[in-house]
């Protein structure tokens, strides 16, 4: 009975914090992210964010996904796990991408309008998790039958879907080596990922700033991959804002990426 009396107020406080976070997200937009949810729950208890148990943070992040990614549905089981480890480019990330590009091009045929290397391993000069981020664009995202079986044929599984993209990873029991993001041709998702990559490739100061943030985030959120991912959100959004000015000044376009 005592445990119930102690637990119920904490549960109520968490529910109130989640509701307040969701309202903030609706009114303030994408800069209100998962780490803000952590902070609001922690504040409701008068503790530091990292004092929240890791499993509770993971549960909060899972609950937040349909808010962060409207239409979110988790399907797979071979998701990212373990600590965040950043490594130096060993010179083979590009080669690994080329091998995956050829494999996917053969499997998908004309359904894949473009196959791109994105994310930190595509930029060069910065430490990154040793996982390749690949971007495939298709003409009709909801038509999963036109691309998911082909991706499964080369060893991937559909991990999640949402209104903007599909996320595939290595099928169990294989270790995780690839994150494949499928989006619709001409979508904001496609533009943001290509623009971010090309802007950092062309601007060493911005690339260094991003690299420093990644290192700091990996140190703080070493055991919490969601915390690590969303700790970078504000800087990524700032970089994308500046990248739009760079695109206008240089004539960069998605077609020419």
N, C-alpha and C positions, 0 to 999 in steps of 0.2 A: 504493500500500500504506500509506503514511503517512496519507493522508486517511481510509482505512478505520479505521485504528487510533484516529484522533482522533474520528471520527464515531460509532463504535459505542458508546463509553461515554456520549456525550451522548444518543444514542437510548435507551439503556438507562435513563438517568436520567429522561428524559421519560416513558417507560413506567411507571417506578416512581412518579413524581409523579402521573401520571394515576390509577393504581391507588389510591394513597393518598387522592387527592382524591375518588374515587368512594366509597371506604369512609367517608370523613368525611361525604359527602353522605347516605349511607344511615343513618348513626348520628346525625348532628346536624340533618339536615333541610334545608329550603329556604334557610336563611341561608347555606349553603355554595354559592356560585354560581360563575359563570364567572371573575370576577376573582380568586377564591381559587385557581382552577386556574392562571391566569396566574402568580400569586404563588408557588405551589408549584413550578412548572416553573422560574421565574426563580431561586428560592432554591436549587434543585438545581445551578444553574450559578454561583451566587454573583454574580448580576447583578440590577439593578433591573428591575422588571416592564416598563417602557417600553423597556428595552434588548432585549427580545425582538422580533425582526422582526415587522412588522405582518402579513405573510402567515402567519407561524407562529401568531400569536395568532388569526387568522381560522380557521386549520385546527384549532386547539385548541377554539375555540368551536363549530365545526361538529361536532366529535367529541363535545362535551359535550351537544349538544342532546337526543339520545335519553335522556340521564340526567336532564336538567333537565325535559324534557317527554316523559314515557313515551309510547311509540307514535309518536314523531316520525318524519316522512318528508318530505323536501324534494322538491317537484315542479316548481316554477316556476323561472324564470331572472331575472326582473325585480326582484331583491331590492334592499334599500337599499345604496347605495354612496356614496362621497365623504365629505367631512368632515362633522362634526356642526355645523350652523349653527342657532342659536336666533334667532328674530326676534320682534318685538313684534306683538301682535294688530293687524291693520290694520282691524279692524271688520267684516271680511267672512267670518270663519270661521263664524259662525252662519248667514249666508246660504248659504255653500257647503254646510254640513250640510243645510240645508232642501232645497236642490236635490237632493242625493244621497238624502235620505230619500224625497222624492217619486218619484225615479227607481227606487229599490229597492222601494218599496211597490207601484208599478205592476208591476214585473217579478216580484216574489215573491208578491204577493197574500196570502192568509191564511196561507201558510207562515211568513211573518215575523210572529211573535207580538209583537215589539217591535223598533223601530229607534231606536237611541240614539246621541247624540254623547258620546264618552268621551275620556279622555286629556287632555293638557295644553291643547289648543286648546278644550276644552269648559269649562274652569274659569274662565277670564277673569282678567286681571290678572297673568299671568306670561308670560315669553318661552317659545317652543316651536319645535320643528322645524315648518316650514310644511306638515305632512302631517296630514290629518284622520284621527282614529281613530274608526271607526264600529263599533257593536256591534249585531248582529242575532241574535235568539234564535229558535230553531226547535224544534218538538216532538220531532224525531228526528235527532240530529246525524249518525249513521252513514249516513242516507239522503241521500247527497250529490246523488242525481239529483233530489231535490225542491227544491234551491236552487242548486247550482253552475251548471247551464246558464243559469238566469235571471240570475245574477250575471255570467256570461260575456257574456250578451246586452247588458249595459250597460257592457261594456268592462273587466271585471276577469278575473283569472286566479287559479286556486288555486295558491298558492305553497307551502303546507305543511299537513300535517295532524298531529294528535296526539290523545291520548285525551280531551283537554278541549275543543279547539276547532279550527276551520279558519281559516286565514289567507289572505286574498286581497288582491291589489294590482292596480294598473293593468297591463293586458296590454301587453307589448312591441309596438311600439316607443315607446309613450306614456311620458312622464316620470311619475315617481311623485308622486302627489298624495293618495292614499288608502290607508289600512290598514283593511281590513274584517275584523273578528273575528266569526266565527259560532260560537255556543255553544248549548247546550241550555237551554231554558226551565227555570228553577228550579235551575240549576247553581251551584256555588260560583264559577265563572268569572264568571257574570252578576252575582252578588251583590257580589263584590269590586270589579268595575269601577264599578258604579253607586254603591256605598257610598263608595269613594274619591273619586269625582267630587263627590258631594253633600256629603261631609264637608269637603272643601277649599273648596267654594263657600261653605259656612256659617261657616268658621273662618279668618279672615284671617291670624292668627299662624301657623297650620299651613301655609297656602298660601305665606306668605313663606318659611318654613323650607324648604319643598319647592323653591321657586324658587331659593333660594340654592344648594341642593344641585345642582340642574340646571346652574346656571351654572358651578359648580366642576367638576362632572363633564365638562361640555362642553370646558372649558379643558384638563383633564388628558387626556381620551380623545378629543381632537378628530378624529383620523384613524381611530379604532376605535369603530364604532357599537355593537358588542356590549359592549365595555368600558364605554362610556357608559351603555348600558341597564342593565347589571348593577351598575354602581357605585352606582346609586340603590336597589338592592334592600333593604338594611337599613333605610333611612329609610322606604321604602314599606311594609315590613312593620310597622315601629313605628307609622306613621300608621294603618294598618288596625287594629292592636290598639286604638289610642285611639278610632278611629272606631266600633268595636263598642260601647264604653261610651257614646259619643255617641248611637248608634242606640237603645240601650236607654233612655237618658234622655229622648230626644225622641220616641220612638215611630216612628222611621224604619223603613220596610219596603221591600222590593224592589217590591212592588205599587204603592206610593205614590211611588216614585222619579221 
